[in-house]
Amino acid sequence: MKSLLLESIVIFASAFLVAKISIPILSIRSLWLGLVDKPNARKIHKNPIPVIGGIAILIGVSFGLMLSQTAQELIVNHLIVLGSTLSIFFIGVWDDRSDISPKIRLAIQLSAAIAISLSGIRIESLYGIFGIESLPIYMQHIITIVTIVGVTNAFNFVDGIDGLAGSLALLNVSILAILFVIIENYGAAFIFIAFIGALVPFLKANNHPASIFMGDGGSMVLGFFTALSGIYFIQENSIQQSIPASLSVLLISAILIIPVVDALRVFIGRFAKGNSIFTPDKSHLHHLILDFGINHFLVTNSILLIEILIVASTLLFSQFFSITSIFILLFAGLIFITKILKFNASLTEWELKMKTLEKRQ
């Protein structure tokens, strides 16, 4: 146990230091690399910001894992995961640099998700959700691919204000690290400890007012890797049975529900208006909370608090309710919160219109 603790400290420290050193170096070279986010009418920032956070995080994680034989053994046994994650990283960085077509980006995401599913990491059962247990093989592949691609894009959309995507990622990878320790899969736990180490210096630079952004090269990787790791955890736990199977599904769902439900709500809203689901707007959860007139730091912490309450509620409700009931409660609760926020946004918009009319008179 002491050796595992020492390995954890070494991984965290090395990932932290390398990411911290990489950030200023990459920031200086960001213009030359073409990785700069320029302000426009839709964006909140007023000056060009280096989009190198995802690169710095991945460099930090890579160096941290170089010092862990346990993690390296797991990675060697899952080279398809490594290759798929890197493909998502490169398409994300390319998009940060050149704004590629959403169709190309989606094609790469689908290819990576298909590779993961074919490698054996897939959703094999719904563990009683709506009374469904085992799934036919074709449904396992379909649900797995849709889940991974959906979470990848959902997490990408969360990256809309300073500190939010990084803070949610830090909370999620911390929970995943704990879960993998519980089932004694230390290789996976060490990978997430490396992510924790690399995310901490990134967040310091990304907190409002941000001096760097994560970019698609970071947000899509974090969404993609969190999704596939969640599925992998559910599979591993079904063998170990360290945690009740239904609870493992609920906990993974709890850490993903905010970006997923928010993305679905926004997509449906855009489609209802006749717009492309990929058309940018300011209807995401963080935008709605911003309408209360609070700053980025408070918005980020409000959303973190909501996720912590969701995870805590999941643990509590699992003692009294069925897995289906908990799913419905979580989704209904989050939708109710967004309805309140949308109502407030409507009031704010109405007040602005009234003030504009009063000035004209």
DALINZI-V899399 format. One record per backbone hydrogen bond with DSSP energy under -1.0 kcal/mol. CO is the residue of the C=O (numbers start at 1). NH is the residue of the N-H. E is the energy in kcal/mol with one decimal. If there is no record, write none. Layout:
co={CO CO}
nh={NH NH}
e={E E}
This chain:
co={1 2 3 4 5 6 7 8 9 10 11 12 13 14 15 16 17 18 19 21 22 23 24 25 29 30 35 37 49 50 52 53 54 55 56 57 58 59 60 61 62 64 65 68 69 70 71 72 73 75 78 79 80 81 82 83 84 85 86 87 88 89 90 91 92 93 94 95 101 102 103 104 105 106 107 108 109 110 111 112 113 114 115 116 117 120 124 126 128 129 132 133 136 137 138 139 140 141 142 143 144 145 146 147 148 149 150 151 152 153 158 161 163 164 165 166 167 168 169 170 171 172 173 174 175 176 177 178 179 180 181 184 185 186 187 188 189 190 191 192 193 194 195 196 198 199 200 201 202 203 205 205 213 214 215 215 216 218 219 220 221 222 223 224 225 226 227 228 229 230 231 232 233 234 236 237 244 245 246 247 248 249 250 251 253 256 257 258 259 260 261 262 263 264 265 266 267 268 269 270 271 276 284 285 286 287 289 290 295 296 297 298 299 300 301 302 303 304 305 306 307 308 309 310 311 312 313 314 316 317 317 322 323 324 325 326 327 328 329 330 331 332 333 334 335 336 337 338 339 340 341 342 343 344 345 346 347 348 349 350 351 352 353 354 355 356 357}
nh={5 6 7 8 9 10 11 12 13 14 15 16 17 18 19 20 21 22 23 25 26 27 28 29 33 35 51 49 37 213 56 57 58 59 60 61 62 63 64 65 66 67 68 72 73 74 75 76 77 78 82 83 84 85 86 87 88 89 90 91 92 93 94 95 96 97 98 99 105 106 107 108 109 110 111 112 113 114 115 116 117 118 119 121 120 122 135 129 131 132 128 126 140 141 142 143 144 145 146 147 148 149 150 151 152 153 154 155 156 157 160 164 167 168 169 170 171 172 173 174 175 176 177 178 179 180 181 182 183 185 184 186 189 190 191 192 193 194 195 196 197 198 199 200 202 203 204 205 206 207 211 212 53 54 218 219 220 222 223 224 225 226 227 228 229 230 231 232 233 234 235 236 237 238 240 241 248 249 250 251 252 253 254 255 257 260 261 262 263 264 265 266 267 268 269 270 271 272 273 275 274 279 288 289 290 291 292 293 299 300 301 302 303 304 305 306 307 308 309 310 311 312 313 314 315 316 317 318 319 320 321 326 327 328 329 330 331 332 333 334 335 336 337 338 339 340 341 342 343 344 345 346 347 348 349 350 351 352 353 354 355 356 357 358 359 360 361}
e={-2.2 -2.4 -2.3 -2.2 -2.1 -2.4 -2.5 -2.7 -2.7 -2.4 -2.4 -2.5 -2.6 -2.5 -2.1 -2.4 -2.4 -2.3 -1.9 -1.1 -3.0 -2.3 -1.9 -1.3 -2.3 -2.6 -2.7 -2.0 -3.4 -2.7 -2.3 -2.5 -2.2 -2.4 -2.4 -2.7 -2.5 -2.3 -2.2 -2.3 -1.2 -1.0 -1.6 -2.1 -2.2 -1.4 -2.4 -2.7 -1.5 -1.4 -1.5 -2.9 -2.6 -2.5 -2.3 -1.9 -1.8 -2.1 -2.8 -2.1 -1.9 -2.5 -2.3 -2.1 -2.3 -1.7 -2.9 -2.3 -2.1 -2.7 -2.2 -2.1 -2.2 -2.7 -2.2 -2.5 -2.5 -2.7 -2.1 -2.0 -2.4 -2.8 -1.4 -1.4 -1.2 -1.1 -1.5 -1.7 -2.3 -1.8 -2.7 -2.4 -2.0 -2.0 -2.2 -2.8 -2.0 -2.6 -2.6 -2.4 -2.6 -2.4 -2.5 -2.8 -2.3 -2.1 -2.6 -2.7 -1.3 -2.0 -2.9 -1.4 -1.9 -2.7 -2.5 -2.4 -2.2 -2.6 -3.0 -1.7 -2.0 -2.5 -2.4 -1.9 -2.5 -2.5 -1.7 -2.2 -1.6 -2.8 -1.4 -1.1 -1.8 -2.5 -1.4 -1.7 -1.9 -2.1 -1.7 -2.3 -2.3 -2.2 -2.4 -1.7 -1.1 -2.8 -1.6 -1.4 -1.5 -1.8 -3.0 -1.0 -2.7 -2.1 -1.4 -2.7 -1.8 -2.4 -2.3 -2.9 -3.1 -2.1 -2.1 -2.3 -2.1 -2.2 -1.9 -2.5 -2.6 -2.1 -2.1 -2.8 -2.9 -1.7 -2.4 -4.1 -2.0 -1.8 -2.1 -2.7 -1.9 -2.3 -2.4 -1.5 -1.5 -1.9 -2.7 -2.2 -2.3 -2.5 -2.6 -2.3 -2.8 -2.5 -2.1 -2.5 -2.6 -2.4 -1.2 -2.6 -1.4 -1.8 -2.1 -2.0 -1.8 -1.1 -1.8 -2.4 -2.1 -2.8 -2.2 -2.0 -2.1 -2.3 -2.2 -1.9 -2.2 -2.6 -2.5 -2.2 -2.7 -2.6 -2.7 -2.2 -2.0 -2.2 -3.6 -1.8 -1.5 -2.0 -3.2 -2.1 -2.1 -2.2 -2.5 -2.8 -2.4 -2.8 -2.6 -2.2 -2.5 -2.4 -2.0 -2.1 -2.1 -1.9 -2.1 -2.6 -2.2 -2.1 -2.3 -2.2 -2.1 -2.5 -2.4 -2.4 -2.6 -2.0 -2.0 -2.3 -2.3 -2.1 -2.3 -2.3 -1.9 -1.3 -1.1}
